[in-house]
């Protein structure tokens, strides 16, 4: 049997300049996630406000993050992930410019 080779299709996919993710629980107990994208931060915040109002108006509940391997960044108010290497551990998240934040002002 000679399977045909798999051809990889190369292409670039443009990522939206801004995105927002949230998790919520339906009235039936299902955990759902939604991602919104926008061309600007203001555009995205406007969309997020509408989405949150809709979810709350229809009785959806936020999914609370109780994981011990994440915490909220006190500077950017986003999720930081726990990293471990060489016996050391720290929390951090990537910034829009590609650099890293550990939740501490320099």
C-alpha positions in Angstrom: 0.0 0.0 0.0 1.4 3.4 -1.0 -0.3 6.2 0.8 -0.1 9.5 -0.9 2.2 12.0 0.9 0.6 14.6 3.0 1.0 18.0 1.6 1.4 20.8 4.1 -0.4 24.0 3.1 1.6 27.0 4.0 -0.3 30.2 4.7 -0.3 33.1 7.1 -3.2 33.8 9.3 -3.7 37.4 10.6 -4.3 37.5 14.3 -6.7 40.2 15.5 -4.9 43.1 17.2 -7.0 42.5 20.3 -8.9 39.5 21.8 -10.9 38.8 24.9 -11.8 35.4 26.4 -14.1 34.5 29.1 -15.7 31.3 30.5 -19.2 31.0 31.8 -21.6 28.4 33.1 -25.0 27.9 31.5 -28.2 27.3 33.5 -27.8 23.6 32.7 -24.3 23.5 34.2 -22.3 23.4 31.0 -19.0 25.4 31.0 -18.7 27.4 27.8 -16.0 29.7 26.5 -16.3 32.7 24.2 -13.6 34.6 22.4 -14.2 38.1 20.9 -11.8 39.9 18.6 -11.5 43.5 17.7 -9.4 45.9 15.6 -8.7 48.2 18.6 -8.8 47.9 22.4 -11.9 50.2 22.6 -13.7 48.2 19.9 -13.0 45.0 21.9 -14.1 46.5 25.2 -17.3 47.7 23.6 -18.0 44.2 22.4 -17.0 42.6 25.7 -19.5 45.0 27.5 -22.3 43.9 25.3 -21.4 40.2 25.7 -21.2 40.5 29.5 -24.5 42.3 29.7 -26.1 39.6 27.5 -24.7 36.7 29.6 -25.8 38.2 32.9 -29.2 39.2 31.6 -29.8 35.6 30.5 -28.7 34.0 33.8 -25.3 32.7 32.9 -22.7 32.6 35.7 -19.0 33.3 35.5 -16.7 30.3 35.8 -14.4 31.1 38.7 -10.7 30.2 38.3 -9.7 28.1 41.4 -6.6 26.6 39.9 -3.4 26.8 42.0 -1.2 27.0 38.9 -2.6 30.3 37.8 -3.2 33.7 39.4 -4.2 37.2 38.3 -1.5 39.7 37.3 -1.9 42.8 39.7 -0.7 45.1 36.9 -2.5 43.9 33.8 -5.4 42.0 35.5 -5.0 39.0 33.3 -4.1 35.3 34.0 -0.5 34.4 34.9 0.6 30.9 34.5 3.0 29.1 36.9 6.4 28.1 35.4 9.0 25.8 37.0 12.6 25.2 36.0 15.7 24.2 37.9 13.9 24.0 41.3 12.6 27.6 40.9 9.0 28.6 40.2 7.4 31.9 39.1 4.2 33.2 37.6 4.2 35.2 34.3 2.3 36.1 31.2 3.4 37.4 27.7 2.8 41.0 26.8 1.6 42.3 23.5 5.2 43.2 22.5 6.4 39.7 23.1 8.2 40.4 26.4 7.2 38.8 29.7 5.6 40.2 32.8 5.9 38.6 36.2 3.4 40.8 37.9 6.0 43.1 39.5 6.5 46.7 38.6 10.1 47.5 37.6 
